[in-house]
Amino acid sequence: MADIAFESLSRWYGETPRRTVLDQVSGTIRAGEFAVVVGRSGSGKSTLLNLLGGLESPSDGVVRIDGTDIARLDDRALTTLRRRRMGFVFQAYNLIPTLSVADNLRLPLSLNRLPEDGRVEQWLERVGLAGRGGDWPDRLSGGEQQRVAIARALIHAPDIILADEPTGNLDLDNAERIVALLDRLCRAEGRTLVMVTHAQEVVGLADQLLTIREGRLVDAE
Ligand SMILES: Nc1ncnc2c1ncn2[C@@H]1O[C@H](COP(=O)(O)OP(=O)(O)OP(=O)(O)O)[C@@H](O)[C@H]1O
């Protein structure tokens, strides 16, 4: 279970002129909550997700996980926090091309010294890819790769799931399967879920809607 709080979070690039892509954004996402981030392309959604996950450092402001300012953690503690307690689904999937699908899924388990206990097959089945563990990532369709990436993000049972358009490449059936899976993990198991999405039907499931416009959080219309 994990709470995420962010206070006056800003991210900018360059010096003169400075380009601000996230501008003093604040909020709280409670343990077990399902938050959806929406906004136009380029509005700063992925940047917010990267900051919440400690993948990027804020130019200003604070991210707290269970009350701890993650900027105060040393590299090792931050890596451990991310590896054990967070699961990321990236827009670009980031599967390792030299590892089979099953070995991609084994990676978070071995990094966290967790036993396999049939989890690889179980997760392949959960994302609709039973029996495909021996395949290579580059032989999979975009939607299949996306589902492997989702299984890899969830297999080590993280408290916090940060997902950047996890259904962007899926047909309706598979998108529904993945959203139902994420929703269940959040509701039944108390995982905190932050999802960037354009899918209107997912927005309806959210406990909290974070609408970003040109780097600022705005009230939903
Ligand atoms: N390393 C960087 N250097 C300069 N600008 C950057 C960098 N990374 C992101 N940006 C800019 O920050 C802005 C916000 O990007 P971000 O990826 O957060 O948008 P987004 O809302 O997730 O967009 P999309 O829906 O298209 O994925 C964009 O204009 C982008 O060009």
The ligand as an SDF file (V2000), in Angstrom:
LIG
                    3D

 31 33  0  0  0  0  0  0  0  0999 V2000
   14.3090   15.9150  -22.5910 N   0  0  0  0  0  0  0  0  0  0  0  0
   13.4880   16.8820  -23.0250 C   0  0  0  0  0  0  0  0  0  0  0  0
   13.9740   18.0460  -23.4950 N   0  0  0  0  0  0  0  0  0  0  0  0
   13.1620   19.0320  -23.9200 C   0  0  0  0  0  0  0  0  0  0  0  0
   11.8040   18.9450  -23.9390 N   0  0  0  0  0  0  0  0  0  0  0  0
   11.2750   17.8090  -23.4730 C   0  0  0  0  0  0  0  0  0  0  0  0
   12.0560   16.7110  -23.0050 C   0  0  0  0  0  0  0  0  0  0  0  0
   11.2240   15.7240  -22.6080 N   0  0  0  0  0  0  0  0  0  0  0  0
    9.9590   16.1640  -22.8330 C   0  0  0  0  0  0  0  0  0  0  0  0
   10.0040   17.4060  -23.3510 N   0  0  0  0  0  0  0  0  0  0  0  0
    8.8370   18.2320  -23.7320 C   0  0  0  0  0  0  0  0  0  0  0  0
    7.9060   18.2380  -22.6800 O   0  0  0  0  0  0  0  0  0  0  0  0
    6.5890   18.3660  -23.2090 C   0  0  0  0  0  0  0  0  0  0  0  0
    5.7000   17.3810  -22.4830 C   0  0  0  0  0  0  0  0  0  0  0  0
    6.0590   16.0540  -22.8740 O   0  0  0  0  0  0  0  0  0  0  0  0
    5.2920   14.7680  -22.3170 P   0  0  0  0  0  0  0  0  0  0  0  0
    5.9410   13.5920  -22.9550 O   0  0  0  0  0  0  0  0  0  0  0  0
    5.2220   14.8440  -20.8570 O   0  0  0  0  0  0  0  0  0  0  0  0
    3.8450   14.9910  -22.9470 O   0  0  0  0  0  0  0  0  0  0  0  0
    2.5740   14.0120  -22.9780 P   0  0  0  0  0  0  0  0  0  0  0  0
    1.4300   14.7990  -22.4510 O   0  0  0  0  0  0  0  0  0  0  0  0
    2.9090   12.7440  -22.3000 O   0  0  0  0  0  0  0  0  0  0  0  0
    2.3890   13.7740  -24.5410 O   0  0  0  0  0  0  0  0  0  0  0  0
    1.8410   12.4890  -25.3690 P   0  0  0  0  0  0  0  0  0  0  0  0
    0.3780   12.3520  -25.0500 O   0  0  0  0  0  0  0  0  0  0  0  0
    2.0630   12.9260  -26.7840 O   0  0  0  0  0  0  0  0  0  0  0  0
    2.6720   11.3070  -24.9610 O   0  0  0  0  0  0  0  0  0  0  0  0
    6.6860   18.1320  -24.7040 C   0  0  0  0  0  0  0  0  0  0  0  0
    6.5160   19.3600  -25.3750 O   0  0  0  0  0  0  0  0  0  0  0  0
    8.0840   17.6040  -24.8880 C   0  0  0  0  0  0  0  0  0  0  0  0
    8.6400   18.0450  -26.1050 O   0  0  0  0  0  0  0  0  0  0  0  0
  1  2  1  0
  2  3  1  0
  2  7  2  0
  3  4  2  0
  4  5  1  0
  5  6  2  0
  6  7  1  0
  6 10  1  0
  7  8  1  0
  8  9  2  0
  9 10  1  0
 10 11  1  0
 11 12  1  0
 11 30  1  0
 12 13  1  0
 13 14  1  0
 13 28  1  0
 14 15  1  0
 15 16  1  0
 16 17  2  0
 16 18  1  0
 16 19  1  0
 19 20  1  0
 20 21  2  0
 20 22  1  0
 20 23  1  0
 23 24  1  0
 24 25  2  0
 24 26  1  0
 24 27  1  0
 28 29  1  0
 28 30  1  0
 30 31  1  0
M  END
$$$$
